[in-house]
Amino acid sequence: MIKIIRFYYLFKTVFYYKLIFGSIGIYSIIKSNLKIDGGKRIFIGNKVNIAYKSWLAALPLTGEQNCQLIIEDGCNVGNFNHIYATHSVILRKKVLTADKVYISDNLHGYEDISIPIIEQPIKQNKFVEIGEGSWLCENVCVLGAKIGKHCVIGANSVVTKDIPDYCVAVGSPAIIVKRFNFKKNKWEKTNKYGESSNE
């Protein structure tokens, strides 16, 4: 039964999603997506797994001509993820996201209190890049920030500022709590400034 289901998703990728997306690689599977907006601006690599009811979007709502959403080879996107690009969102190779992760390079305008927020223009935030091999835990939000490679972002964290390579960050807003020390070949706790501590 499992083989039959997998064959169905692979068949759908070859004959359906290839018509919708800018590109989609071999052995990539999308399991019953919730919504796809701007599919021709979405580029999916090889052996990508996108789990149940995720929403992928790449729409130039802020006027950016080169709007793109790129999910590179080997990524595994969890259930109920929402990834929305108005300029550029990139998931590098083998990024892992848990369920209910939100990634976006834009914000709703809210400055004019005489207009409902739903009627105010979308504002472009900084473009987003999730580094190779990183892991975003459950309910993480990434809002206009870059995350380095081989990082861990703890559950329920909100990332609004860039996180360097080889870091663990948690909280809202997310702060770095560990870094990998290559000289000592181990993870070390950091102080409130994100610097390695001697504790």
C-alpha positions in Angstrom: 0.0 0.0 0.0 2.8 2.4 0.9 4.5 1.7 -2.5 1.2 2.5 -4.3 0.8 5.8 -2.5 4.4 6.8 -3.2 3.9 5.9 -6.9 0.8 8.1 -7.0 2.7 11.1 -5.7 5.6 10.5 -8.0 3.2 10.1 -10.9 1.5 13.4 -10.0 4.9 15.1 -9.8 5.8 14.0 -13.3 2.5 14.8 -15.0 1.0 17.6 -12.9 3.5 19.6 -11.0 5.8 19.9 -13.9 3.1 22.0 -15.6 2.6 24.2 -12.5 6.1 24.9 -11.2 9.1 26.7 -12.8 10.9 23.4 -12.3 10.7 20.3 -10.1 13.4 17.7 -9.8 13.3 13.9 -9.9 12.0 11.9 -6.9 10.4 15.0 -5.4 7.0 14.5 -3.7 4.3 17.0 -2.7 1.7 15.4 -0.5 -1.7 17.1 -0.9 -0.7 20.7 -0.9 -3.0 23.3 0.7 -2.3 26.0 -1.9 0.2 27.0 -4.6 0.4 30.6 -5.8 2.8 31.8 -8.5 3.9 28.3 -9.4 6.1 29.3 -12.3 8.2 31.3 -9.9 8.7 28.3 -7.7 11.7 26.0 -8.3 12.1 22.7 -6.5 15.1 20.5 -6.6 15.6 16.7 -6.6 14.4 14.4 -3.7 12.4 17.2 -2.0 9.6 16.1 0.3 6.8 18.6 1.0 4.4 17.2 3.5 0.6 17.5 4.0 -1.3 20.8 3.4 1.7 23.2 3.0 1.2 26.5 1.2 3.9 27.7 -1.3 3.7 31.1 -2.8 5.9 33.3 -5.0 4.0 36.5 -6.0 5.6 39.9 -6.8 3.1 41.8 -4.6 5.8 44.5 -3.8 6.8 45.1 -7.4 9.9 43.0 -7.4 10.5 41.7 -10.9 12.7 38.7 -10.0 10.4 37.1 -7.5 11.4 33.5 -6.6 11.0 30.7 -4.2 13.7 28.1 -4.4 13.7 24.8 -2.5 17.0 22.9 -3.2 17.8 19.2 -3.3 17.0 17.0 -0.4 14.9 19.4 1.6 12.1 18.0 3.8 9.3 20.5 4.5 6.9 19.6 7.3 3.1 19.5 7.5 1.2 22.8 7.4 4.2 24.9 6.4 3.5 28.4 4.9 6.4 29.7 2.7 5.6 33.0 1.0 8.1 35.0 -1.2 7.4 38.4 -2.8 11.1 38.8 -3.7 13.4 35.9 -2.7 13.1 32.9 -0.3 15.7 30.2 -0.7 16.0 26.9 1.2 19.4 25.5 0.6 20.2 21.8 0.3 18.8 19.4 2.9 17.0 21.9 5.1 14.6 20.3 7.5 11.4 22.0 8.7 9.0 20.6 11.3 5.3 21.2 11.2 3.6 24.6 11.1 6.7 26.6 10.1 6.2 30.1 8.5 8.8 31.6 6.3 8.3 35.0 4.6 10.2 37.9 3.1 7.3 40.4 3.4 5.0 42.0 5.9 1.6 43.6 6.0 1.6 47.4 6.2 -0.2 48.8 9.2 1.0 52.4 9.5 -2.2 54.1 8.4 -4.8 53.6 11.2 -7.6 55.0 9.0 -7.4 52.0 6.7 -8.0 48.3 7.6 -4.7 46.4 7.6 -6.1 44.0 5.0 -6.3 46.9 2.6 -2.9 48.3 3.2 0.0 47.4 0.8 2.4 44.5 1.4 5.8 45.8 2.5 9.0 44.1 1.2 11.2 42.8 4.0 14.8 41.5 3.5 15.1 38.4 1.4 15.3 35.0 3.2 17.8 32.2 3.0 17.9 29.1 5.1 21.4 27.6 5.0 22.3 24.1 4.0 21.5 21.4 6.5 19.7 23.6 9.0 16.7 22.5 11.1 13.7 24.7 11.9 11.7 23.1 14.7 7.9 23.3 15.2 6.1 26.6 14.9 9.2 28.6 13.9 8.6 31.9 12.1 11.3 33.4 9.9 10.6 37.0 8.9 13.1 38.7 6.6 16.2 37.1 7.9 19.0 34.8 6.9 19.9 31.6 8.8 23.3 30.1 8.3 24.2 26.5 7.5 23.8 23.7 10.1 21.8 25.8 12.4 19.0 24.7 14.8 16.1 27.1 15.5 14.2 26.0 18.5 10.4 25.4 18.7 8.2 28.5 18.7 11.1 30.8 17.9 10.7 34.0 15.8 13.7 34.8 13.7 13.9 38.5 12.7 17.7 39.0 12.5 20.4 37.0 10.7 21.8 33.9 12.4 25.4 32.9 11.5 26.5 29.4 10.5 26.6 26.6 13.1 24.4 28.2 15.8 21.5 27.2 17.9 18.9 30.0 18.4 15.7 30.1 20.5 13.1 32.6 21.6 11.0 35.4 20.4 12.9 37.2 19.0 15.4 34.4 18.5 18.8 34.8 20.2 21.8 32.6 19.8 22.3 30.2 22.8 25.0 27.9 21.4 27.8 27.9 18.8 29.9 25.2 17.4 33.6 25.6 18.4 35.7 24.1 15.7 38.9 24.3 17.8 37.4 22.3 20.6 35.1 20.3 18.2 32.0 20.8 20.4 28.9 22.9 20.9 29.3 25.7 23.5 26.8 27.9 25.3 27.0 31.6 24.5 26.4 34.7 26.6 23.6 37.2 25.9 25.6 38.7 23.0 25.9 35.4 21.2 29.6 35.0 22.1 31.0 31.8 23.5 31.1 31.6 27.2 33.4 29.7 29.5 30.6 28.3 31.6 
